[in-house]
C-alpha cells in the first residue's frame, strides 16, 4: 500500500511540474503576442491564412437560389471578409467586426433550369426526350423521342445521370437548387486539400 501511495505522489508531482511549465510558456506566448514591437505592422490583411479571417456568406438571389452577381465565365463571386479578433494587419489590431478586404469564392452560375423540373420530366416524360429538350440537347431529345427513350433504357440512364447531376444544362450552367439543398460538389485534390507526409 505504501508503494502505491508513493507512486501516486510521484505522479502528482510530475503533473504539477507539467502544469507549471505550461503556464510559464503560455505567459511567454501572451507577452510575445501582445508586444507590438515584435509584430510586423505592415502585414496585409489579404495575406491572412485560413482561420485568421471570417468571410461572410454571399447575398443569395431568391430566384436562382445562388449567389447574386456570380460571374458566368469564372463561376466566382466576391465576398467581404473580416479579420478574426486580436489579428493585427494593415497596421490595425482588429476586433472581429470591421470589414477590411474582399475574397473571391466559388459560386454556381444558373440560367433558369430547375433540378426538380428536369428530374420529374426525366422520370415521367423521359421516353419522349422532353428532359433533353428542356436541358438544351435537342438532338438527343429527338433521338429519344423517335426510339421511345432508346426502348426505355435511355430513359433509365438519363434519370440516373440527372439525379446524380452529371448531366447539366447544355449552356454550362448549374441547376436552380435551394442554396442549402441537395446540390453536389465535386472535390478535387489541390494544394489546399492534400495533406502531405511532411505536414504531420
N, C-alpha and C positions, 0 to 999 in steps of 0.2 A: 504494500500500500504506500509506503514511504517513497519507493522508487517511482510509482505512478504520479504522486504529488510533485516530486522533483521534476519529472518530465513536463508536467503541466506548467510549473513555474518557469522553466526554461523556454517553453513555447510562448508563454505570456510575455516574457522579456523580449524575445525576438520580435513578436508582433508590435510591442510598444516601440522598439527601435525603428522598425519599418515605418510606423505611423509618424514618428518624429522626423525621420528623414524625408518622408513625403511632404510634410508640412513645410519644412525648410526649403525644399525645391520649389514648391508652389509659391512661397513668398518671393523667391528669386525670380520666378517667371512673372509674377504680378508686378514686381519692380521694373523688370525689363519692358513689359508691355506698356506700362503707364508712363515711362520716361520717354518723352518725345524726342530727346536728343539722340536716341539710338534708332529712331524710325525715319524712313525716307518719306518726307512730307511731300515730295514731288511725284509720288506714285499715282498713276492714273487709275481712275475707277473702272474704266473699260477693260483693264487688265486683271481684274479680280478673278479669283478661281471659283469653281462651283462650291457653294456653301458659304461664300463670303458675301453673296448678294441674293436678293429675292426679286424675281421678275413677276409682275402682275399678269393675270390672265388677259388675253386679248379681248376686245369687245366683240361679242357674238351677234351676228346678224340673225334675227328671228326667222327670216325666210329660208336662208340656206343652212342655218344651224352650224355655221363655221365662222372663222374669224373675219371680221369686216376689214376690207382692204387687202385681202390675200392676193399676192401677185401671181397671175396665172402662169407666168414663164418660170419663176423660181420656186413657186409654192412656199413662199415665206411671208411673214408679216412682222412689223416692228412692234415691240412691247416696251413699256417703261420698266426700269429696274431701280431698285433701292439697295444701297449697301447695308449689310447687317449692322446691328448696334455695335458700337465701340470700334468699328473699322475706320482707319484713317486713310483717306485717299483724296487726291486733288487738294491737299493741304488742310482738310477739314476732318474733324472727328464726327462721324455721323451717328445719329440716334435711332436709325431704322425707319424714319418717316419721310425723309427727303428723297425726291426723285432726282436722280443725277444723270443717268445715261440710258440709252436705248440698246436693246439687243434684237437681233433677227432670229426668230424661231420658226420652225416649220409649221405649215398650215395645210389644209386641204381645200383646194380650189374647186368649187362646184358650179355647174352650169344648168341646174334645174332638174336633173334626172333623179328621181326618188328611188332609194333602195327598196322600200316596201312595194312600190308600184312595179318595179322591174321583176321582183321575185314573184309577186302574185300573177303578173302576166305570164311569166315563165311556167308557173305551175298549172294555171288554168287554160291559157291560150298559146302555150309554147309549141304545140304541134302545128300551129298555123304560122309560126315565126313572128308573132306580134311582139314578143320580148326583144328580138333582134332589131325590128323596125324601131321600137321605142328607144333603144340604146344607140341607134345610128349605124347599124350594119344592114343596109337594105339587101345586099347580095345574098348574105347568109339567110336573112329573113325570107326572101323569095324562094331560095332552095329548100328551106324547111317547109314553107307553105306548099310547094309542089310535091314534096315527098312525105307529107304528113309527119313532119318532125323527124325525118330520117327513120320512119317507121317507129316512132316514139322513143327510139334510143337516143337521138339527138336532143329530144326534149329533156330526158332524164339527165343527160350530161350538162345541158345548159342550166337546169335547176341547181345542180351541184356547183357549177362554176360561178353562177350569180350569187348563190347563198354564201360561198366562201370568198366572194368579192375578188375573184381572179379576173372575171370579165367585167369591165367597167365601161362607161360611155366612150364612144369612138373618138370624141374630141380630146381625150386625155384627162378629163376632169374626174373628180370623185363623185360618189353618190351623195345626195342630200340625206344625211342620217342625223339623228339627235346628237348634239355635241358630246354628251356623255353616253351615247348609245352604243350599239354593237359594232362600231367601226373597227376594222382590223388594221394593225400597223405592222409592217414588215421590219424586223430588227436586223440590222446589218452590223458586221464587225468593222470597227474603225478604231482610231487611236483613243477614243473616249470610252469605248465599251469593252475592249480587250484588256484582260489582266495578264501582264507578262510575268514570268517567274521572278524577275528582278524586283517586282513590286511587293513581294512577300517578305 
